[in-house]
Amino acid sequence: MHVIYGGTFDPIHNGHLRLAIELKERLGVDEISLVPCHMPPHREDPGATSGQRLRLLAMAVEGEPGLVVDDRELQREGASYTADTLRQLRAQLGDREPLVMVVGTDAFAGFDRWREWEQIPQLAHVVVVRRPGPLPDPRGAPAKLLRERRVGGAEALHEAPYGYFLELDPPLLDISATGIRERIRSGRSPRYLMPDPVWREICRLGLYGACPDGNF
C-alpha cells in the first residue's frame, strides 16, 4: 500500500513528523511519502520557495527510514492539484495497488471545492485525520461521501485499490506552521518545535524573517 501525506510544509515541523509516524504505524505500512506542494491552489503563497521547503523537508526526514520525500508536484508547472498527483501515481502503481491520500478534517471540510474532487475516490482511498478547525457540514457533500464510503479500520484499505474513507483521531502535537512563522517573525525561538537542522537552515537562509547567521 502506498500512502501520501501532502502539504505546503511551510515550514516542516515536529507535528507533521509525529503525525507521519502515527500514520505509518496505524495504517501498517513501511513508508509514508511526504509530498510538498509546489503552488497551493487554496491558500496564500508560502513564505518559502518550493525548493527551500523541499530542502527543509529532506533535512527533517534524514535518518528516518519510514519517511520519504516525493517531489513530483515540484516537477509540474502551475498549481498543485491532488487529482493530478493521484492520477500520476495510479499510472505508476497500476490498477491493483492500494493508494491512500491523507487529509485533515479542516481541509476535508472544503473537499467538494477541490478540482475534480469526485474523481479522487476512483483513484485512491482517503484517510481523514481529525484536526483543529472547521469540520465538514453534516449536510454537505464531503460528509455524505464520508458516510457512504467509511470503513472501520485500516485493514479494509489493504484489500482494495481505492474508494474507501477512514477516519483517524491520532494524538497530535499542538504545533502549527502559522504559529512557527509568527514566532520567528517576532524574534522568538521555535527550537524543539522542529528538528534542529531545519531551524539552523532557516536561520542560515533568513527565512520567515529569521536573522541570517544569527544565534541558533
C-alpha positions in Angstrom: 0.0 0.0 0.0 1.3 3.4 -1.0 0.5 6.3 1.3 1.0 10.0 0.5 0.8 12.8 3.0 0.8 16.2 1.2 1.1 19.8 2.4 2.9 23.0 2.0 5.2 22.2 4.9 5.9 25.9 5.3 8.0 25.0 7.3 8.1 21.3 8.2 7.8 20.8 12.0 7.6 18.1 14.6 3.8 18.0 14.4 4.0 16.9 10.8 6.7 14.4 11.5 4.9 12.9 14.5 1.7 12.5 12.5 3.5 10.8 9.7 4.9 8.2 12.2 1.5 7.7 13.7 0.1 7.1 10.2 2.8 4.6 9.3 2.0 2.6 12.4 -1.8 2.8 12.3 -2.0 2.0 8.6 0.5 -0.8 8.8 2.9 0.4 6.1 6.6 0.6 5.9 6.8 4.1 4.5 4.9 7.3 4.3 5.6 9.6 1.3 5.6 13.3 2.2 4.6 15.3 -0.9 5.4 19.1 -0.7 3.0 21.3 -2.7 4.6 23.4 -5.4 1.8 26.1 -5.7 -1.1 25.6 -3.3 -4.4 26.4 -5.1 -6.4 27.0 -1.9 -4.2 29.3 0.3 -1.8 32.2 0.1 1.6 31.9 -1.4 4.0 30.1 1.0 6.6 32.0 2.9 9.5 30.0 1.4 10.0 28.8 -2.2 9.2 25.3 -3.1 12.9 24.5 -3.4 13.6 25.8 0.1 10.7 23.9 1.6 11.8 20.7 -0.2 15.3 21.2 1.2 14.0 21.7 4.8 11.7 18.6 4.4 14.6 16.4 3.2 16.7 17.6 6.2 13.9 16.8 8.6 13.4 13.2 7.5 17.1 12.3 7.1 17.8 9.2 9.1 14.2 8.2 9.4 13.7 5.2 7.0 9.9 5.2 7.4 9.6 8.7 6.0 10.5 9.6 2.4 10.1 12.8 0.3 8.3 12.8 -3.1 8.9 15.9 -5.1 6.7 15.1 -8.0 4.5 18.2 -7.5 7.5 20.5 -7.8 8.2 18.9 -11.2 4.9 20.1 -12.6 4.1 23.7 -13.8 1.3 25.6 -12.2 -0.9 24.9 -9.2 -0.6 21.5 -7.5 -3.9 19.7 -7.7 -4.4 16.4 -5.8 -6.3 14.7 -8.6 -3.3 15.2 -10.9 -0.9 13.8 -8.4 -3.1 10.7 -7.7 -3.6 10.1 -11.4 0.2 10.2 -11.9 0.7 7.8 -9.0 -2.0 5.5 -10.2 -0.4 5.2 -13.6 2.9 4.2 -11.9 1.4 1.8 -9.4 -1.1 0.1 -11.7 -4.7 -0.7 -11.1 -4.4 -3.1 -8.2 -2.0 -1.4 -5.7 -3.8 0.3 -2.8 -3.2 4.0 -2.9 -4.0 6.3 0.1 -4.0 10.0 0.5 -4.2 11.8 3.9 -6.2 14.9 4.5 -7.1 16.8 7.7 -10.7 17.5 8.7 -10.1 21.2 8.2 -9.1 20.8 4.6 -11.7 18.0 4.0 -14.5 20.4 5.0 -14.0 22.1 1.6 -13.3 18.8 -0.3 -16.2 19.5 -2.7 -14.4 22.7 -3.8 -11.3 20.8 -4.9 -10.7 20.4 -8.6 -12.0 17.0 -9.9 -12.9 16.0 -6.3 -15.5 13.5 -7.4 -12.7 11.6 -9.3 -10.5 11.2 -6.2 -12.3 8.2 -4.7 -11.8 6.5 -8.1 -8.1 6.9 -7.7 -7.3 6.4 -4.0 -8.5 5.8 -0.5 -8.8 8.8 1.7 -7.7 8.9 5.3 -9.3 11.9 7.2 -7.3 12.9 10.2 -9.1 14.8 13.0 -7.5 18.3 13.3 -8.4 21.6 14.9 -10.5 23.8 12.8 -13.8 23.6 10.8 -15.5 20.2 10.4 -17.4 19.1 7.4 -21.0 20.3 7.3 -23.1 17.2 8.1 -25.5 18.2 5.3 -22.7 18.8 2.7 -21.2 16.6 0.0 -17.9 15.8 1.9 -19.8 14.4 5.0 -22.2 12.5 2.7 -19.2 10.9 0.9 -17.6 10.0 4.2 -20.8 8.3 5.4 -21.3 6.3 2.2 -17.7 5.1 1.9 -16.5 4.9 5.6 -14.7 1.8 6.8 -13.9 0.9 10.3 -10.3 0.0 10.1 -7.1 0.2 8.1 -7.4 -3.5 7.1 -10.0 -2.6 4.5 -7.6 -0.2 2.8 -5.2 -3.0 2.1 -7.9 -5.1 0.5 -9.0 -2.7 -2.3 -7.0 -0.3 -4.5 -9.2 2.8 -3.9 -12.7 4.0 -2.9 -12.8 3.9 0.9 -12.7 6.6 3.6 -11.1 6.0 7.0 -11.3 8.5 9.9 -8.4 8.6 12.4 -8.1 10.6 15.5 -4.4 10.2 16.5 -2.8 12.3 19.2 -1.5 15.5 17.7 1.3 17.8 18.8 -0.2 21.3 19.2 2.2 22.9 16.7 1.3 24.9 13.6 3.4 26.2 10.7 1.5 29.5 11.0 2.4 29.8 14.7 6.1 29.0 13.9 6.2 31.6 11.2 4.8 34.2 13.6 7.2 33.2 16.3 10.2 33.6 14.0 9.0 37.0 12.8 8.6 38.2 16.3 12.2 37.2 17.2 11.3 34.2 19.4 12.8 30.8 19.1 10.9 27.8 17.5 13.5 25.4 18.8 12.1 21.9 19.8 9.1 22.6 17.6 11.1 21.4 14.6 14.3 19.4 14.1 17.4 21.4 14.9 18.9 21.1 11.4 15.7 22.6 10.0 15.9 25.6 12.3 19.6 26.1 11.6 18.9 26.1 7.9 16.1 28.6 8.3 18.5 30.9 10.2 21.2 30.4 7.5 18.8 31.4 4.7 17.0 34.1 6.7 13.6 32.6 6.0 10.4 33.8 7.7 12.1 36.9 9.0 14.9 35.0 10.8 18.2 36.8 11.2 20.6 35.2 8.8 23.5 33.6 10.6 22.0 34.7 13.9 22.4 32.8 17.1 20.9 29.3 16.9 
